[in-house]
Amino acid sequence: MRNATCLAWLAMITLPLLTMAAGCSNEFEAALKVQAAESPARNQGQATTLILQTLQSDKSSPAYQIEQKLVNEYMQGHPNLKIEFDRLNTEQQKSKLKTQAAFGDMADITMVNPGAQMKPYVDSGVLAPLDDVVEGKLSETFLGDVLKYYSFDNKLYALPYNLNIAGIFYNKELFAQTGISVPNTFEELIDTVKQFRSQGITPIVIGAKDRWPTSFLFMNIVQRLNGGPGFLQDVLSKQRTFTDPVFEQAIAKLKELIDAGAFEKEAVSTDSWAASNLFRSGKAAMYYVGSWEVPKIEVSPVKGKVGFLKFPTVDGKGNTSDFMIAPGTAYAVSAKSKHLKESKDFLRYFSMNYPRVAFSMNAAVGLCQRIDGDLQAAGYSQLQMDLIRQQAVVRSGDMNFDNVIVPAVTKTHLDLLQNLFVQKAEAAEIAKVHQLSWEANGKR
């Protein structure tokens, strides 16, 4: 009977996944003492152990160091609480979480991706709602409407720590040396591409071999032509189709960029690592990528020479304060945790204090929460400060295609965009194939 039940749970989890492919130190120490004093029962009883399943496995990364510091702080203030790590890489964690959820044996705290990728777990009832965790001051720390990407049916199921925005990083030195102006519109971008190409300089790198970067840029074009975010949501709600003129025009605009020689030679053979290296070594004028690239830029030969350009308007349409965004993995709590209250209490502390620790570690770029402190006095570079300030006033945004649309349709989408680099195809036909794939795989 137990095996049958577990198999049923496994089906519930697996099938949907397959179908969707800086404060004062004295105040801080006092706060810890208060937390410990408020938990007399735990101080006198046996130790409670929480399992934290995390993707932070690289000891050199700021995310690892921030997480470790916050866990150590919390255990210091709660001596009868022990937090054990289950550190995994992305693919290991995806597989393990799916299996654990199916058998009702998840870690107390785990990590999930936003949107379509976490929905099967919500639908299966294995994640605990966290609305009570963010009540009060914590909810006010999050930027914009970032929490909506982790909410379903008006309930919050995960707390994120990062939110990256995409745009065009550009080499200010190369622009100055060539006398080429920084583009403000898509039409100017095409001219800029041609000017750099005529001088033997790679205009833009994206890492097309990995495919998703091309989609990311493409969806930014869709966002502009659509006059703002929401096109894919309209497709999901059956208000629009992939044969909509906006989608078709965006395909034509991407093809125009490719035909103008915008991207690196053999673009489909250049992955994100190679594209990053080309830009950071000063061999490319621009790089369309997310703000997660900043730490690499800050330790490269182009440090101090890079600016950030919001993706321009297209045919006069769109608002440059709308972005393609990448809400990151987030912390969730198992609905079946034997220590539900303790898990939620820890997660509340963790999220409330994440900005403080990140700021102190020069790791505030890409956070999804507000930052308090003097960035310049803390040693942040101009590029870092520009990104942090820009992110704080993001109007709204779209997640990438694969975060919204089911895997089968996403595969078709990525294949079709990849083919634009090597084959001639009409925008209308590409849009039509998208729609046929959606009708066959995506409607629910």
C-alpha positions as CSV (number, residue, x, y, z in Angstrom):
1,M,0.0,0.0,0.0
2,R,2.8,2.4,0.9
3,N,4.6,1.8,-2.4
4,A,1.4,2.4,-4.3
5,T,0.8,5.7,-2.5
6,C,4.4,6.7,-3.2
7,L,4.1,5.9,-6.8
8,A,1.0,8.0,-7.0
9,W,2.8,10.9,-5.5
10,L,5.7,10.4,-7.9
11,A,3.3,10.6,-10.8
12,M,1.8,13.8,-9.4
13,I,5.2,15.4,-9.3
14,T,6.9,13.9,-12.4
15,L,4.2,14.2,-15.0
16,P,3.7,18.0,-14.7
17,L,7.5,18.5,-14.7
18,L,7.8,16.4,-17.8
19,T,5.2,18.4,-19.5
20,M,6.7,21.8,-18.6
21,A,10.2,20.8,-19.1
22,A,24.2,47.3,7.8
23,G,23.1,47.2,11.2
24,C,24.9,48.0,14.5
25,S,26.8,45.1,15.9
26,N,25.5,45.7,19.4
27,E,21.9,45.8,18.3
28,F,22.6,42.6,16.3
29,E,24.1,40.8,19.4
30,A,21.2,42.0,21.5
31,A,18.7,40.7,19.0
32,L,20.3,37.2,19.1
33,K,20.1,37.2,22.9
34,V,16.4,38.1,22.7
35,Q,15.8,35.3,20.2
36,A,17.4,32.8,22.5
37,A,15.5,34.1,25.6
38,E,12.2,33.8,23.7
39,S,12.7,30.1,23.2
40,P,13.1,28.7,26.7
41,A,11.4,25.4,25.9
42,R,14.0,24.7,23.2
43,N,16.8,25.9,25.4
44,Q,15.9,23.3,28.1
45,G,14.8,20.5,25.8
46,Q,16.5,18.3,23.2
47,A,18.1,19.9,20.2
48,T,16.0,20.3,17.0
49,T,17.7,19.6,13.7
50,L,16.6,21.2,10.5
51,I,17.7,20.0,7.1
52,L,18.5,22.8,4.6
53,Q,18.7,21.5,1.1
54,T,20.6,24.1,-0.9
55,L,22.2,24.8,-4.3
56,Q,24.9,26.8,-2.7
57,S,27.8,24.4,-3.1
58,D,30.6,26.6,-4.3
59,K,32.5,27.8,-1.3
60,S,34.0,30.8,-3.2
61,S,30.6,32.2,-4.2
62,P,29.0,35.1,-2.2
63,A,25.7,33.2,-2.0
64,Y,27.4,30.3,-0.3
65,Q,29.2,32.6,2.2
66,I,26.1,34.6,2.9
67,E,24.0,31.5,3.5
68,Q,26.7,30.0,5.8
69,K,27.1,33.2,7.8
70,L,23.3,33.6,8.4
71,V,23.0,29.9,9.4
72,N,25.8,30.3,11.9
73,E,24.3,33.5,13.3
74,Y,21.0,31.9,13.8
75,M,22.4,28.8,15.5
76,Q,24.4,31.1,17.8
77,G,21.1,32.7,18.9
78,H,19.3,29.4,19.1
79,P,21.8,27.0,20.8
80,N,19.3,24.1,20.9
81,L,18.7,24.3,17.1
82,K,21.0,22.7,14.6
83,I,20.8,23.3,10.9
84,E,22.4,20.7,8.6
85,F,23.2,21.3,5.0
86,D,22.3,19.1,2.0
87,R,24.4,20.8,-0.6
88,L,23.8,19.8,-4.2
89,N,24.4,21.0,-7.7
90,T,21.4,22.1,-9.9
91,E,20.7,18.8,-11.6
92,Q,21.2,16.7,-8.4
93,Q,18.8,18.9,-6.5
94,K,16.1,18.8,-9.2
95,S,16.2,15.0,-9.2
96,K,16.4,14.6,-5.5
97,L,13.7,17.1,-4.7
98,K,11.3,15.4,-7.2
99,T,11.9,12.0,-5.6
100,Q,11.7,13.3,-2.0
101,A,8.5,15.1,-2.8
102,A,6.9,12.0,-4.3
103,F,7.7,10.0,-1.2
104,G,6.8,12.7,1.3
105,D,10.3,12.9,2.6
106,M,11.5,16.4,1.7
107,A,14.1,18.4,3.6
108,D,12.6,20.9,6.0
109,I,13.8,23.7,3.8
110,T,14.6,23.3,0.1
111,M,15.0,25.4,-3.0
112,V,12.7,25.8,-6.0
113,N,12.6,27.8,-9.2
114,P,9.9,30.3,-9.9
115,G,6.8,30.1,-12.1
116,A,6.1,27.0,-14.1
117,Q,8.9,25.0,-12.7
118,M,7.6,25.1,-9.1
119,K,4.0,24.8,-9.9
120,P,3.9,21.0,-9.8
121,Y,5.1,21.1,-6.2
122,V,2.4,23.6,-5.3
123,D,-0.3,21.6,-7.0
124,S,0.8,18.5,-5.2
125,G,0.6,20.2,-1.8
126,V,4.1,19.5,-0.7
127,L,5.1,23.2,-0.1
128,A,3.9,25.1,2.9
129,P,2.4,28.6,2.3
130,L,4.6,31.3,3.6
131,D,2.3,34.3,3.8
132,D,2.6,34.4,7.6
133,V,6.4,34.5,7.3
134,V,6.5,37.8,5.3
135,E,3.8,39.5,7.3
136,G,5.0,42.9,8.6
137,K,8.4,44.4,7.9
138,L,9.8,41.5,5.8
139,S,7.3,42.0,3.0
140,E,8.3,45.6,2.7
141,T,11.9,44.7,2.0
142,F,11.2,43.0,-1.4
143,L,11.4,44.9,-4.6
144,G,8.3,45.6,-6.7
145,D,6.2,42.5,-7.3
146,V,9.0,40.0,-7.2
147,L,7.0,37.7,-4.8
148,K,4.3,37.1,-7.4
149,Y,6.6,34.8,-9.3
150,Y,6.5,32.5,-6.3
151,S,2.8,32.8,-5.6
152,F,-0.2,30.8,-6.8
153,D,-3.8,31.5,-6.1
154,N,-2.8,34.4,-3.9
155,K,-0.6,32.3,-1.7
156,L,3.2,32.6,-1.4
157,Y,5.2,29.4,-1.4
158,A,8.9,30.5,-1.6
159,L,11.2,33.4,-0.6
160,P,13.8,34.5,-3.1
161,Y,17.1,36.2,-2.5
162,N,18.0,37.4,-6.0
163,L,16.4,39.1,-9.0
164,N,18.6,39.8,-12.0
165,I,17.7,42.2,-14.8
166,A,18.9,41.8,-18.4
167,G,20.3,44.5,-20.6
168,I,23.3,45.5,-22.8
169,F,26.7,45.8,-21.1
170,Y,28.9,47.9,-23.3
171,N,32.6,48.7,-23.4
172,K,32.8,52.4,-23.0
173,E,36.5,52.5,-24.1
174,L,35.7,50.8,-27.4
175,F,32.9,53.2,-28.1
176,A,35.2,56.2,-27.3
177,Q,38.1,54.9,-29.4
178,T,35.9,54.3,-32.5
179,G,33.8,57.4,-32.1
180,I,30.6,55.4,-32.2
181,S,27.6,56.6,-30.2
182,V,25.8,54.5,-27.7
183,P,22.4,53.5,-29.2
184,N,19.1,54.6,-27.7
185,T,16.7,52.9,-30.1
186,F,16.7,49.5,-31.9
187,E,17.2,51.3,-35.2
188,E,20.3,53.0,-33.8
189,L,21.5,49.6,-32.5
190,I,21.4,48.2,-36.0
191,D,23.6,51.2,-37.2
192,T,25.9,50.7,-34.3
193,V,26.3,47.0,-35.2
194,K,27.2,47.8,-38.8
195,Q,29.8,50.4,-37.7
196,F,31.6,48.1,-35.3
197,R,31.4,45.3,-37.9
198,S,33.0,47.5,-40.5
199,Q,35.9,48.1,-38.1
200,G,36.5,44.4,-37.5
201,I,35.1,44.5,-33.9
202,T,32.5,42.0,-32.8
203,P,29.4,44.1,-32.0
204,I,27.5,41.9,-29.6
205,V,28.1,38.6,-27.9
206,I,25.3,36.4,-26.4
207,G,26.4,32.8,-26.2
208,A,23.9,31.5,-28.7
209,K,25.1,27.9,-28.3
210,D,23.3,27.7,-25.0
211,R,20.2,28.8,-26.8
212,W,18.4,30.4,-23.9
213,P,20.4,33.7,-24.2
214,T,19.0,34.2,-27.7
215,S,15.5,33.6,-26.4
216,F,16.1,36.1,-23.6
217,L,17.1,38.8,-26.1
218,F,14.2,37.9,-28.4
219,M,11.7,38.1,-25.6
220,N,13.0,41.6,-24.8
221,I,12.1,42.6,-28.4
222,V,8.7,41.0,-27.9
223,Q,8.3,43.0,-24.7
224,R,9.1,46.3,-26.5
225,L,6.8,45.7,-29.5
226,N,4.1,44.6,-27.1
227,G,4.3,47.9,-25.3
228,G,5.2,46.2,-22.0
229,P,5.3,42.8,-20.3
230,G,2.7,40.1,-20.4
231,F,2.6,38.7,-23.9
232,L,3.2,35.1,-22.8
233,Q,0.7,35.5,-20.0
234,D,-1.8,36.5,-22.7
235,V,-1.0,33.3,-24.6
236,L,-1.5,31.2,-21.5
237,S,-4.9,32.9,-20.9
238,K,-5.8,32.3,-24.6
239,Q,-6.1,36.0,-25.3
240,R,-3.3,35.9,-27.8
241,T,-1.6,33.3,-30.0
242,F,2.0,32.9,-31.3
243,T,0.8,34.1,-34.7
244,D,0.1,37.5,-33.2
245,P,1.7,40.3,-35.2
246,V,3.8,41.3,-32.2
247,F,5.4,37.9,-32.0
248,E,5.9,37.7,-35.8
249,Q,7.5,41.2,-35.9
250,A,9.8,40.3,-33.1
251,I,11.1,37.3,-35.1
252,A,11.8,39.6,-38.0
253,K,13.6,42.1,-35.8
254,L,15.9,39.4,-34.4
255,K,16.6,38.2,-37.9
256,E,17.5,41.8,-38.8
257,L,20.0,41.9,-36.0
258,I,21.5,38.6,-37.2
259,D,21.7,39.6,-40.8
260,A,23.4,43.0,-39.8
261,G,26.3,40.9,-38.4
262,A,25.4,41.7,-34.8
263,F,26.8,38.6,-33.2
264,E,30.1,36.8,-32.9
265,K,31.2,34.7,-35.8
266,E,30.0,31.1,-35.4
267,A,27.6,32.4,-32.8
268,V,25.9,29.0,-32.5
269,S,29.2,27.5,-31.5
270,T,29.9,30.1,-28.8
271,D,28.5,29.3,-25.4
272,S,27.9,31.7,-22.5
273,W,31.3,31.1,-21.0
274,A,33.1,31.9,-24.3
275,A,30.9,34.9,-24.9
276,S,31.6,36.3,-21.5
277,N,35.3,35.8,-22.0
278,L,35.2,37.6,-25.3
279,F,33.5,40.6,-23.7
280,R,35.6,40.6,-20.5
281,S,38.8,40.5,-22.6
282,G,37.8,43.6,-24.5
283,K,37.2,41.8,-27.8
284,A,33.5,42.7,-28.1
285,A,31.7,46.0,-27.9
286,M,28.5,44.8,-26.2
287,Y,27.2,41.8,-24.3
288,Y,23.5,41.1,-23.8
289,V,23.2,39.3,-20.5
290,G,21.8,39.5,-17.0
291,S,23.2,41.5,-14.0
292,W,24.6,38.2,-12.6
293,E,27.6,39.0,-14.9
294,V,28.8,42.0,-12.9
295,P,31.0,40.0,-10.4
296,K,32.9,38.6,-13.4
297,I,33.3,42.0,-15.0
298,E,34.6,43.4,-11.7
299,V,37.6,41.1,-11.8
300,S,38.4,41.3,-15.5
301,P,40.5,43.6,-17.7
302,V,37.5,45.7,-18.6
303,K,36.7,46.6,-15.0
304,G,35.9,50.3,-14.8
305,K,35.3,50.5,-18.6
306,V,31.8,49.0,-18.7
307,G,28.5,50.7,-18.7
308,F,24.9,49.3,-18.7
309,L,22.4,50.1,-21.4
310,K,18.7,49.4,-20.9
311,F,17.3,47.5,-23.9
312,P,16.2,50.2,-26.4
313,T,12.7,50.9,-27.8
314,V,11.8,49.1,-31.0
315,D,9.9,51.0,-33.6
316,G,9.2,53.6,-31.0
317,K,7.4,51.1,-28.8
318,G,8.0,50.0,-25.2
319,N,9.3,51.5,-22.0
320,T,13.0,51.1,-21.2
321,S,12.1,50.7,-17.5
322,D,10.5,47.4,-18.3
323,F,13.0,44.5,-18.2
324,M,13.5,40.9,-18.9
325,I,14.1,39.6,-15.4
326,A,15.4,36.4,-13.9
327,P,13.9,35.7,-10.5
328,G,16.3,33.2,-8.9
329,T,15.9,30.1,-7.0
330,A,14.0,30.6,-3.7
331,Y,13.8,28.9,-0.3
332,A,10.6,26.9,0.4
333,V,9.4,24.9,3.4
334,S,8.1,21.4,3.3
335,A,4.4,21.2,4.2
336,K,5.1,17.9,6.0
337,S,8.1,19.2,8.0
338,K,8.1,17.9,11.6
339,H,9.5,21.3,12.5
340,L,7.3,23.7,10.5
341,K,7.4,26.5,13.0
342,E,11.1,26.3,13.5
343,S,11.7,26.2,9.7
344,K,9.5,29.3,9.1
345,D,11.1,31.2,12.0
346,F,14.6,30.5,10.5
347,L,13.5,31.5,7.0
348,R,12.0,34.8,8.3
349,Y,15.4,35.6,10.0
350,F,17.3,34.5,7.0
351,S,15.4,36.7,4.5
352,M,15.2,39.7,6.9
353,N,19.0,39.7,7.3
354,Y,20.1,38.6,3.8
355,P,20.5,42.2,2.5
356,R,22.6,43.2,5.5
357,V,25.1,40.4,5.0
358,A,25.2,40.7,1.2
359,F,25.9,44.4,1.5
360,S,28.8,43.8,3.9
361,M,30.3,41.3,1.4
362,N,30.1,43.6,-1.6
363,A,27.5,41.3,-3.1
364,A,24.4,43.5,-3.3
365,V,24.0,43.5,-7.1
366,G,21.1,41.3,-8.1
367,L,19.4,41.1,-4.8
368,C,15.6,41.1,-4.8
369,Q,15.4,43.2,-1.6
370,R,16.2,46.8,-0.7
371,I,19.6,47.8,0.4
372,D,20.4,50.2,3.3
373,G,23.8,51.7,3.4
374,D,26.3,54.0,1.6
375,L,27.3,52.0,-1.5
376,Q,30.2,54.3,-2.5
377,A,31.6,54.4,1.1
378,A,31.4,50.6,1.1
379,G,33.6,50.3,-1.9
380,Y,31.0,49.5,-4.6
381,S,32.1,50.4,-8.2
382,Q,30.2,52.7,-10.5
383,L,28.8,49.8,-12.5
384,Q,27.7,48.0,-9.3
385,M,26.0,51.2,-8.0
386,D,24.3,51.8,-11.4
387,L,22.8,48.3,-11.4
388,I,21.6,48.4,-7.8
389,R,19.9,51.8,-8.3
390,Q,18.4,50.7,-11.6
391,Q,17.1,47.5,-10.1
392,A,15.4,49.4,-7.3
393,V,13.2,51.3,-9.8
394,V,12.4,48.5,-12.2
395,R,8.8,49.2,-13.4
396,S,7.9,45.6,-14.3
397,G,9.3,42.7,-16.2
398,D,8.9,39.3,-18.0
399,M,10.5,36.0,-17.2
400,N,12.1,34.1,-20.0
401,F,10.2,31.8,-22.2
402,D,11.3,28.6,-20.5
403,N,10.0,29.9,-17.1
404,V,6.5,30.4,-18.4
405,I,5.9,27.9,-21.3
406,V,6.0,24.1,-21.0
407,P,9.2,22.3,-22.0
408,A,7.9,20.7,-25.2
409,V,7.0,24.1,-26.7
410,T,10.1,25.7,-25.3
411,K,12.2,23.2,-27.2
412,T,10.5,24.1,-30.4
413,H,11.0,27.8,-29.7
414,L,14.7,27.4,-28.9
415,D,15.2,25.2,-32.0
416,L,13.5,27.7,-34.3
417,L,15.5,30.7,-33.0
418,Q,18.7,28.8,-33.3
419,N,18.0,28.0,-36.9
420,L,17.7,31.7,-37.7
421,F,21.5,31.9,-37.4
422,V,22.1,29.3,-40.1
423,Q,18.9,29.1,-42.3
424,K,16.6,31.4,-44.1
425,A,13.0,31.3,-42.9
426,E,10.0,33.6,-43.0
427,A,8.9,35.1,-39.7
428,A,5.3,34.2,-40.4
429,E,6.2,30.5,-40.8
430,I,8.3,30.4,-37.6
431,A,5.4,32.0,-35.7
432,K,3.0,29.4,-37.2
433,V,5.2,26.5,-36.1
434,H,5.3,28.0,-32.5
435,Q,1.5,28.0,-32.5
436,L,1.2,24.5,-33.8
437,S,3.6,23.3,-31.1
438,W,1.5,25.2,-28.5
439,E,-1.7,23.6,-29.7
440,A,-0.2,20.2,-29.6
441,N,1.6,20.4,-26.3
442,G,0.7,23.5,-24.3
443,K,-2.9,24.1,-23.9
444,R,-4.4,23.0,-20.6
